[in-house]
Amino acid sequence: MGFGVRVRSEFAYLSGALRALRRTGKIRRAPNRTWPDAVEDLARRYGDRPALISERETLSYRDYDERANRYARFFRAQGIGKGDCVALMMPNRPEYLAVWLGVARAGGVTALLNTHQRGTALAHSVAIVAPKLAIVDSALIEAWDSAAEPLAEQGAPPLPAFVHGEAGERPRVDRLIEALPGGPLSPAERTPLTIEDRCLYIYTSGTTGLPKAANINHYRVQAIMAAFAAATNATAADRIYVCLPLYHSAGGVLAVGIALTTGGSAVIAERFSASRFWDDVVDYDCTMVQYIGELCRYLLNSPPHPKERAHGLRIIDGNGLRPDVWRPFQRRFAIPRILEWYAATEGNALLLNFDETVGAVGRLPWWAKFRFPLEVVRFDEATEQPVRGPDGRCIKCAPGEVGELVSQILDDPKKPAQRFEGYADRAATSKKIVMDAFRPGDRWFRTGDLMRRDRNGYFTFVDRIGDTFRRRGENVSTVEVAALLGVVPGVTAATVYGVEMPGEEGKAGMAALVVAPPFSLEDFARAVEAGLPDYAWPVFLRLCPALPETGTHKLTKLALMHEGFDPAVVDDPLFMRVDGAYVPLDAARFSTLGVRHPPAREGTP
């Protein structure tokens, strides 16, 4: 790195960090001012300026504030108080944000349910947060009802559900709130809250087990919004296009918060569509876009669009933009600036790529290490644990060496971003912490991500570890998928893992099965579609006589993952999902996929 480039890089990181620290510092110094309080101030300041825009509805800052007050009064009337949970299952729309703000004003916590989940997976997500009631969009009633039987089998009490929209005889929350006043809550109606109180449950698969509900307190909600508004230099003149799910932190907190905290507008699409993306961005006069890497690849692989260079974008921000996509995407669509970053819903590690170094998720300059203590430590793929040296401490990776990214957990009031609030499940929380990593008593958050750091402090993402892989922008829990496959008639054993697919971000799901009569591929395909969201459907199947185990009878996937789905490597029958059916994967079909397997690693089983 030349001297001039280094100076520019240091200036970019220093100015960006200072902006973020100034804004988040204000939150820490006002512990009794939560997001509900902030929205009241925004409504007074910006009034009729559009805050949340969509095809369905547009809410001004005043509308947003008043609608949340109606919801708050409704939830209070239903007995929701401080710390009580409300489950929310609704597609992307401005109303979504008014609902959870209303829950927060009543003192409650909103569980943002994944709208793709069904059956046992949805029942699990509901059960772990024990909500007192649910708000369900009428379009998702069938999905919601699919969880009733699994919840009953777990002994969960009946859960009252209020529907938004037309749904037969069910109580309609959208009509009930219209009878309630939208004016400010009186002192008697207000629930005293601080930034330490919980605001949201946001689900993450993490690296092991079924989905976990991350605890997101009021500090974290505001800090995410403020930090990224600062990092992107957002102003009231900005409009950010949000087509990511609002039940994820990137779309539902970070992206909308960039707009709302500055008096700008969030343009909310119900879902991502490559064919209408540029129409929306141009027609709504958007100046910013929130992305994930796969979104960019989809757009790059799409046919030319007449508006793809007619936009007024000044910046896009997000994560997962791969090196092979970065420059072609930026050139083709005339994107002035890209802010790539790394963060996790529940984690305390944050990296920002302020100087647009292609392929890096961010950089930690030497002068920022004290403020943001991050390390890359050696990782044992067999045990899925950090490697410890003769002294019992974790071993820091040398520059260029791949290891797991960890971030120190601190309860220092001056460094609230370094806290780890954990999950609704305490056992799941403990699994994400490595103790006594470098000195007695220290605690570090395990990101579950393999990284490489170079000599200049740039971090490059390598892969996720454990029982999760990324597919179409979603985390897929292999435990969750395998649990469903294991109850399909004829399946006697199942293990699930992710495999690389050419031309796609993330990984495709592959299942290794041991089967017996009455197993049939047709019944299996139907069960997969009925029980799993489409991004979790296994793309490849391998029918094995037995599954590999460790000496303690624990299933091991390392050999299966490395062998992949190449018929020249795998002797077992292989199948690929094509047009809803599983068809044999032979050499001819495999040759059309363009797969190139890496050479075997030393020591690979």
NUNU-758767 format. One record per residue (C-alpha): z negated, y, x negated; residue number from 0. Coordinates in pm, whole numbers, plus 32768, in hexadecimal, padded with zeros to 4 digits. Layout:
<recs>
    up  north  east  seq
     Z      Y     X  NUM
...
</recs>
This chain:
<recs>
    up  north  east  seq
  8000   8000  8000    0
  8072   8149  7F66    1
  7F8D   8275  7F3E    2
  8037   8343  804E    3
  8034   8220  8144    4
  7EC6   81DC  80F6    5
  7E68   8349  8136    6
  7F1D   834B  8285    7
  7E7A   8203  82E4    8
  7D1D   827D  828B    9
  7D52   83BC  8351   10
  7DCD   82FB  8483   11
  7CA1   8214  847D   12
  7BA3   8324  8435   13
  7C1F   840E  8547   14
  7C3D   82F1  8643   15
  7AE3   826B  85F6   16
  7A44   83C2  860D   17
  7AE3   8403  8761   18
  7A64   82B8  87E7   19
  7908   82E1  8757   20
  78E4   843F  87EA   21
  793B   83C8  8948   22
  786C   828B  8943   23
  7747   8348  88A8   24
  7734   8421  89E1   25
  76FF   82E8  8AB3   26
  75E3   8270  89D8   27
  7537   83C3  89EA   28
  753B   83C3  8B69   29
  749A   8273  8BC0   30
  746E   82C3  8D33   31
  75D9   8326  8D6C   32
  76A5   81F9  8DDB   33
  7810   81D1  8E43   34
  77BC   821B  8FB4   35
  7728   8369  8F42   36
  7857   83AF  8E68   37
  7946   837A  8F8D   38
  7885   8477  905D   39
  78B8   8575  8F49   40
  7A29   851B  8F2E   41
  7A57   8547  90A7   42
  79BA   86A1  9099   43
  7A91   8702  8F71   44
  7BE3   866D  8FD2   45
  7BCC   8659  914F   46
  7D20   860E  91E7   47
  7DCB   85B5  90A0   48
  7E52   844E  90BA   49
  7D6F   8357  9009   50
  7DF1   8200  9073   51
  7F5A   81D1  90DE   52
  800E   80A3  916B   53
  8111   803B  926D   54
  7FF9   7FE4  935F   55
  7F23   811B  9344   56
  7ED3   8248  926E   57
  7D6F   82BF  923F   58
  7D1E   8419  91BE   59
  7BE0   8449  90F5   60
  7B36   84C0  9234   61
  7BBC   8395  92FB   62
  7B48   82A3  91EF   63
  79EB   8337  91EF   64
  79CD   8343  936B   65
  7A56   81E6  93A2   66
  795E   815C  92A8   67
  7847   820B  936B   68
  78B4   815B  94A8   69
  78AE   800E  93F5   70
  7759   805D  935F   71
  76CA   809C  94BA   72
  776A   7F5C  953B   73
  76D8   7E8C  9420   74
  7581   7F26  944C   75
  758E   7ECA  95BE   76
  75DB   7D64  9555   77
  74A1   7D5B  947E   78
  7545   7D8B  932B   79
  7451   7E2E  923B   80
  7418   7E50  90C9   81
  749F   7D27  9008   82
  752F   7C71  9138   83
  768A   7BE0  910A   84
  77BF   7C11  91E2   85
  78F5   7B3C  919F   86
  7A42   7BF3  91B3   87
  7B90   7B42  91DA   88
  7CAD   7C36  9213   89
  7E07   7C77  9180   90
  7E4A   7DAD  90AE   91
  7E2D   7EEA  917F   92
  7D61   802F  9178   93
  7C76   7FA6  9282   94
  7C01   7EA3  9185   95
  7B60   7FAD  90AD   96
  7ABD   8058  91D8   97
  7A19   7F0F  923F   98
  796D   7ECB  90F4   99
  7908   8037  90CD  100
  7864   801E  9223  101
  77A9   7EE5  91BA  102
  7731   7F9A  9082  103
  76B7   80C4  9150  104
  75ED   7FD5  9225  105
  7552   7F55  90E1  106
  760E   7E0C  90E2  107
  76EF   7D4D  8FF6  108
  7857   7CEC  9047  109
  78E6   7B9F  8FD6  110
  7A5B   7BD8  8FA0  111
  7AF2   7A8B  9008  112
  7C3A   7A12  8F77  113
  7D33   7A1F  9096  114
  7DEE   78F0  900B  115
  7CC6   7805  9023  116
  7CA4   76FB  912F  117
  7BBE   75DE  918F  118
  7ABF   7563  9093  119
  7B19   766B  8F8F  120
  7ADD   7783  9088  121
  79A0   76D9  9105  122
  791D   76CD  8FA0  123
  7961   7841  8F6C  124
  78AB   7894  90B0  125
  7784   77AE  9076  126
  7729   782E  8F1B  127
  76EC   7991  8F9B  128
  7644   7935  90E8  129
  76D3   7A50  91BD  130
  7631   7ABD  9303  131
  7780   7B03  93A8  132
  78F2   7B19  935D  133
  7A0F   7C0B  939F  134
  7B5B   7B51  93BC  135
  7CB5   7BDC  93F7  136
  7D64   7B42  9522  137
  7E80   7ACA  9441  138
  7D87   79F3  9380  139
  7CC7   7953  949F  140
  7D69   77FF  946C  141
  7D0A   7805  92FC  142
  7BA7   7871  9350  143
  7B7D   775E  9453  144
  7BEB   7658  9354  145
  7AA0   768E  929F  146
  79C5   7650  93D2  147
  79AF   74D7  93B0  148
  796A   74D3  9237  149
  785B   75DD  926C  150
  77BB   750F  937F  151
  77BF   73DC  929E  152
  76FD   74A6  919B  153
  75F6   74F9  929F  154
  764F   766A  92AD  155
  75E3   771C  93EE  156
  76F3   77A2  94D7  157
  777C   78EA  9450  158
  77D3   7A02  9545  159
  7937   7A7D  9508  160
  79C4   7BC4  9589  161
  7B3C   7BDE  958F  162
  7C0F   7D0A  9532  163
  7D3E   7D03  9618  164
  7DA1   7C33  9745  165
  7D09   7AD7  9741  166
  7CCF   7A58  98A1  167
  7B67   7A5B  9917  168
  7AC9   7AA6  97C6  169
  7A0D   7BF0  979E  170
  7AEA   7CFE  9706  171
  7A3E   7DD2  9602  172
  7B55   7ED7  9604  173
  7B0A   7F21  9773  174
  7992   7F13  974F  175
  7986   801A  963D  176
  7A5A   8111  9702  177
  7932   8146  97EA  178
  7856   81AE  96C3  179
  7840   830C  962D  180
  78E7   834F  94DF  181
  780A   8472  9477  182
  771E   8463  934C  183
  7601   836A  9361  184
  74B1   8403  93B4  185
  7390   83D8  92C0  186
  7306   82C7  93A4  187
  7452   820B  9393  188
  746F   8216  921A  189
  73FF   80F9  913E  190
  7376   8174  8FEF  191
  7451   80E5  8EDA  192
  746F   810B  8D63  193
  7582   80B1  8C71  194
  74BE   7F74  8C22  195
  74E9   7EEB  8D84  196
  75F6   7DED  8DCB  197
  7733   7E6A  8E76  198
  7837   7D51  8E6D  199
  7868   7BE1  8E2A  200
  79BA   7BB3  8D83  201
  7A2B   7A50  8D45  202
  7A9C   79CE  8BF6  203
  7AE5   786C  8B89  204
  7A59   78B8  8A31  205
  7A98   779B  893E  206
  79DA   767D  89E0  207
  799E   75F6  8B3B  208
  79E8   767A  8C96  209
  7A16   77ED  8CE5  210
  78E7   78C2  8C96  211
  7878   7A00  8D42  212
  7842   7B0F  8C3D  213
  772F   7C0D  8C82  214
  77C4   7D6A  8C7F  215
  76C1   7E7E  8C9B  216
  76F9   7FE9  8CF8  217
  76FA   8054  8B8C  218
  780E   7F60  8B38  219
  78E4   7FC7  8C62  220
  78D7   8135  8BFC  221
  78F2   80F1  8A87  222
  7A2E   8021  8AB2  223
  7ACB   8135  8B81  224
  7A62   8250  8A9D  225
  7AB5   81A4  8954  226
  7C19   814F  89B7  227
  7C55   829F  8A5D  228
  7BF5   8335  890D  229
  7CC3   823D  8843  230
  7DFC   8289  8912  231
  7DB8   8403  8920  232
  7DD0   83F4  8A9C  233
  7DCA   8534  8B69  234
  7DDC   8598  8CD7  235
  7F57   85AB  8CB4  236
  7F73   8434  8C73  237
  7FD8   8323  8D65  238
  7F9B   81BE  8CF1  239
  805E   8099  8D80  240
  7F7D   7F6D  8DC7  241
  8021   7E23  8E22  242
  7F13   7D46  8D86  243
  7E11   7CA1  8E6C  244
  7CF3   7D82  8ED7  245
  7C07   7C57  8EBD  246
  7C30   7C67  8D42  247
  7B86   7D71  8C70  248
  7CCE   7DE7  8BD2  249
  7D6D   7E43  8D1D  250
  7C44   7E80  8E00  251
  7B5D   7F43  8D19  252
  7C0F   7FB0  8BDB  253
  7D61   801C  8C66  254
  7CEB   80C3  8DA6  255
  7BCB   815F  8CE6  256
  7CB9   8205  8BEF  257
  7D46   82C5  8D18  258
  7C10   82FE  8DEA  259
  7B2B   8381  8CD9  260
  7C26   8491  8C7F  261
  7C9E   84FD  8DD8  262
  7DE8   8443  8DB9  263
  7E7E   833F  8EA2  264
  7E95   81C4  8E9A  265
  7FD2   8136  8F35  266
  7F76   7FD9  8FA8  267
  807A   7EC8  8FDF  268
  8011   7D8E  9097  269
  80A2   7CBB  8F80  270
  8186   7CCF  8E53  271
  82F9   7CBE  8E9F  272
  83F7   7CDF  8D86  273
  8508   7D44  8E7B  274
  8448   7E69  8F12  275
  8375   7ECE  8DE4  276
  8453   7FEC  8D6F  277
  8493   8064  8ED2  278
  831C   808C  8F04  279
  82DD   812D  8DB3  280
  83F3   822C  8DE7  281
  83CF   826B  8F5D  282
  8257   82A4  8F44  283
  827A   8384  8E0F  284
  8199   82A9  8D3B  285
  813F   831B  8BDD  286
  807B   81E5  8B76  287
  808C   806B  8BA9  288
  7F83   7F60  8B7B  289
  8020   7E24  8AEA  290
  7FDE   7CC5  8A77  291
  80C3   7C26  8977  292
  8171   7B3E  8A6A  293
  81CA   7C62  8B4D  294
  8285   7D03  8A2B  295
  833B   7BC1  89D9  296
  83A7   7B95  8B45  297
  8435   7CF6  8B4A  298
  84E5   7CC5  89FD  299
  8588   7B85  8A7C  300
  85F3   7C28  8BC4  301
  8754   7CAC  8C0A  302
  878F   7E1E  8BC6  303
  86FE   7F08  8CCC  304
  8798   805F  8D14  305
  8644   8109  8CFB  306
  85B6   8054  8BCD  307
  85E1   8188  8AED  308
  85C9   8292  8BFC  309
  844D   828E  8C08  310
  8351   8395  8B9D  311
  8262   82A9  8AE9  312
  81A3   8338  89C4  313
  80D3   8201  896F  314
  8096   8099  89D4  315
  7F54   7FE3  8981  316
  7EE5   7E7C  8994  317
  7EBF   7D3C  88CF  318
  7F84   7C0A  886C  319
  80C6   7CB5  87FC  320
  8158   7BC0  8704  321
  820A   7C34  85C4  322
  835B   7BA6  862E  323
  8354   7C72  8770  324
  82B6   7DB8  86F8  325
  83D7   7E75  8653  326
  84F0   7DED  8732  327
  8424   7E4C  8865  328
  83D6   7FA6  87E1  329
  853F   7FE9  877D  330
  85E6   7F67  88B7  331
  8503   8020  89A9  332
  84CC   815B  88D8  333
  8351   813D  88D7  334
  82BF   8265  8812  335
  8174   81C2  87BB  336
  80CA   806E  87D8  337
  7F50   8046  87C6  338
  7F02   7ED7  878C  339
  7D92   7E77  879D  340
  7CAA   7D4D  879F  341
  7B7D   7D25  8884  342
  7AE1   7C2A  8972  343
  7A48   7C5A  8AC8  344
  78F2   7BDE  8A61  345
  7909   7C17  88EA  346
  788B   7D2B  8806  347
  79B2   7D25  8714  348
  7AB2   7E3C  872D  349
  7BDD   7E7B  864D  350
  7CE8   7F87  867B  351
  7E38   7FA5  85CF  352
  7E50   8120  85C1  353
  7F66   812F  84BD  354
  8051   8033  8564  355
  8055   7F35  844C  356
  8135   7E26  84DC  357
  8085   7CDB  851C  358
  7F22   7D5B  84E8  359
  7E29   7D62  8607  360
  7D6B   7E75  8556  361
  7CC6   7EE6  8419  362
  7B60   7F16  83A9  363
  7B5C   801D  8295  364
  7A51   7FFF  818B  365
  7997   812F  820D  366
  797A   8095  836D  367
  78E4   7F46  8309  368
  777F   7FC1  8335  369
  77C9   8045  848F  370
  788F   7F13  8500  371
  780B   7DDD  844B  372
  791E   7CD6  845B  373
  795D   7BAA  837D  374
  7A56   7A8C  8366  375
  799F   7948  8313  376
  7A1C   77F2  82AF  377
  7A4A   770B  83D8  378
  7A41   758E  83F3  379
  7B4C   751B  84EC  380
  7AAC   73C3  850F  381
  7953   7441  8575  382
  79D1   758E  8601  383
  78B3   763D  854E  384
  789F   7738  8432  385
  7883   7695  82DC  386
  7731   76C2  822E  387
  7701   76C7  80B8  388
  75F2   761D  7FE6  389
  7507   773B  8041  390
  7538   76FB  81B5  391
  75F2   7841  81ED  392
  774F   787A  8275  393
  7861   78A7  8173  394
  7932   79E4  8184  395
  7AA7   79AF  8164  396
  7B66   7A43  8043  397
  7C82   7B37  8091  398
  7DA3   7A75  812A  399
  7CCC   7949  8184  400
  7CBE   78DB  82F2  401
  7B6D   78C2  839D  402
  7AB1   7918  84DA  403
  7A6D   7A87  8526  404
  78FD   7ACF  8566  405
  7852   7C16  85BF  406
  76E6   7C66  8586  407
  7607   7C83  86B8  408
  751D   7DAD  86A3  409
  7423   7E3D  879B  410
  742D   7F8F  86F0  411
  7432   80A8  87F7  412
  751B   8169  870E  413
  7616   8048  8710  414
  7621   7FCE  887A  415
  7783   7F4C  8849  416
  76F7   7E40  8760  417
  7628   7DA2  8873  418
  768B   7C5C  8917  419
  762B   7C4E  8A87  420
  768D   7AE2  8AAA  421
  76E8   7A22  8BE3  422
  764D   79CE  8D31  423
  760D   7876  8C96  424
  7509   788D  8B80  425
  757A   7747  8AE0  426
  76DB   77D0  8AC1  427
  764E   790B  8A21  428
  7598   784D  890F  429
  76D6   7793  88AD  430
  7780   78DA  8851  431
  7676   793F  8755  432
  765B   78CD  85EC  433
  74FB   78F9  8563  434
  748A   793C  83FE  435
  75F2   796E  8395  436
  75B8   7A3F  825C  437
  7442   7A7E  825C  438
  7313   79FC  831A  439
  7305   7A72  8482  440
  745C   7B13  849D  441
  753B   7AC5  85C7  442
  76B6   7AD2  85DB  443
  77A3   7AB4  8701  444
  78A6   79A3  86DC  445
  79F4   7A24  8759  446
  7A97   78CD  875E  447
  7BC7   7967  86B5  448
  7C58   790D  8564  449
  7CB4   7A42  849A  450
  7D34   7AA0  8346  451
  7CC6   7BE5  829A  452
  7D8D   7C75  817A  453
  7D15   7D46  8053  454
  7D57   7E8B  810E  455
  7C7B   7E2A  8234  456
  7D90   7DCD  832A  457
  7D44   7CA9  8413  458
  7E52   7BB8  848B  459
  7E19   7ACF  85B0  460
  7E63   7963  855F  461
  7DF3   788B  8685  462
  7CE2   7840  8781  463
  7BF7   7720  8746  464
  7B40   7630  8827  465
  7B8E   75CC  8988  466
  7C61   76F4  89F0  467
  7DC8   775C  89C0  468
  7E8E   7888  8A35  469
  7FA6   785F  8B34  470
  8060   797B  8BE3  471
  7F4D   7A70  8B93  472
  7E3A   798E  8C1E  473
  7D34   78C1  8B6C  474
  7D53   7752  8BCF  475
  7C1A   767D  8BB5  476
  7C82   7521  8B47  477
  7B39   7498  8BCD  478
  7B87   7524  8D25  479
  7CE7   7495  8D28  480
  7C79   7341  8CA3  481
  7B68   732D  8DAD  482
  7C6D   734D  8EC0  483
  7D61   725B  8E1E  484
  7C4C   715B  8DF9  485
  7C2B   7132  8F72  486
  7D9F   7100  8FB5  487
  7DD4   6F9A  902F  488
  7E2C   6EB6  8F0E  489
  7DB1   6F9D  8DF9  490
  7C99   6EEE  8D3E  491
  7C76   6FE8  8C21  492
  7D06   713F  8BD2  493
  7CFA   7242  8AC1  494
  7DAE   738F  8AC0  495
  7E1C   7476  89A6  496
  7F0F   758B  895A  497
  8055   7560  889A  498
  8141   7662  880B  499
  8285   76A9  88C6  500
  83A5   7766  8825  501
  83E5   78BE  88B5  502
  829D   78D3  8978  503
  8156   7985  893C  504
  801F   78AF  8941  505
  803E   773A  8973  506
  80B5   7640  8A76  507
  7FC6   7544  8B0A  508
  7FE6   73D7  8AAA  509
  7F1D   72B6  8B3B  510
  7EE5   7165  8A99  511
  7E97   7066  8BA7  512
  7E27   6EFE  8BC0  513
  7EAB   6E7A  8D0A  514
  7EA8   6D42  8DE3  515
  7F2C   6CE9  8F3E  516
  7F4F   6D97  9032  517
  7FB1   6EB7  8F4B  518
  80FB   6F61  8F9B  519
  819A   7093  8EFE  520
  81F4   711B  9058  521
  808D   710E  90D5  522
  8015   719D  8F8B  523
  8102   72C8  8FA6  524
  808D   730F  9109  525
  7F1F   72FD  90A3  526
  7F5D   73EE  8F83  527
  8004   74EC  9066  528
  7EF7   74D1  916F  529
  7DCF   74EA  9086  530
  7E30   75D7  8F6D  531
  7EC6   7734  8F47  532
  802D   7722  8EC7  533
  7FDA   779E  8D69  534
  7EEE   7673  8D3E  535
  7FE8   7566  8DA6  536
  8028   7475  8C85  537
  818B   74A3  8C08  538
  8187   735F  8B3E  539
  80EC   7208  8B7C  540
  80A2   70F1  8A89  541
  8042   6F9A  8B14  542
  7F5E   6EF1  8A17  543
  7EC6   6D93  8A0D  544
  7D7F   6E3B  89A2  545
  7D08   6F93  893B  546
  7C91   6FD4  87D7  547
  7B17   6FEF  87AB  548
  7A1F   704B  869E  549
  7914   6F5A  862B  550
  782F   6FE4  8736  551
  7935   6FA9  8847  552
  7991   7117  8865  553
  7AFF   714F  88B8  554
  7BBB   71F0  879A  555
  7CFD   72B3  87C9  556
  7D5A   730F  8665  557
  7E54   71F5  862D  558
  7EE5   721A  878A  559
  7F15   738F  875F  560
  7FC1   7366  860F  561
  80AC   7254  868C  562
  810C   732F  87B3  563
  8226   72B8  8895  564
  8333   724A  87A0  565
  83BF   70F3  8806  566
  840F   70B2  869A  567
  829F   70D0  8643  568
  81F5   7048  877B  569
  8225   6EDB  87D9  570
  817D   6F03  892C  571
  8249   6F5C  8A64  572
  8279   70D6  8A82  573
  82CE   71A6  8BB4  574
  8322   7312  8BF1  575
  82F9   73DE  8D2D  576
  8450   744A  8DAD  577
  8483   74EB  8F03  578
  8335   746D  8F83  579
  835F   7304  8F0F  580
  8301   7248  8DD1  581
  8438   71B6  8D2E  582
  8453   70E4  8BEF  583
  8458   71B3  8AB0  584
  8555   7104  89D4  585
  85F8   7170  888F  586
  871B   7218  8942  587
  863B   72ED  8A1E  588
  8551   7338  88FC  589
  8674   73B8  882A  590
  86B4   74CA  892C  591
  8555   7558  88FD  592
  858F   75D5  879B  593
  8446   7551  8714  594
  8404   7546  85A0  595
  82C4   7493  8546  596
  820B   7506  840D  597
  81D1   7408  82F9  598
  8092   7340  8317  599
  7F61   73EA  8289  600
  7E97   7342  817C  601
  7D85   7279  821F  602
  7E22   727B  837B  603
  7DC0   713B  8430  604
</recs>
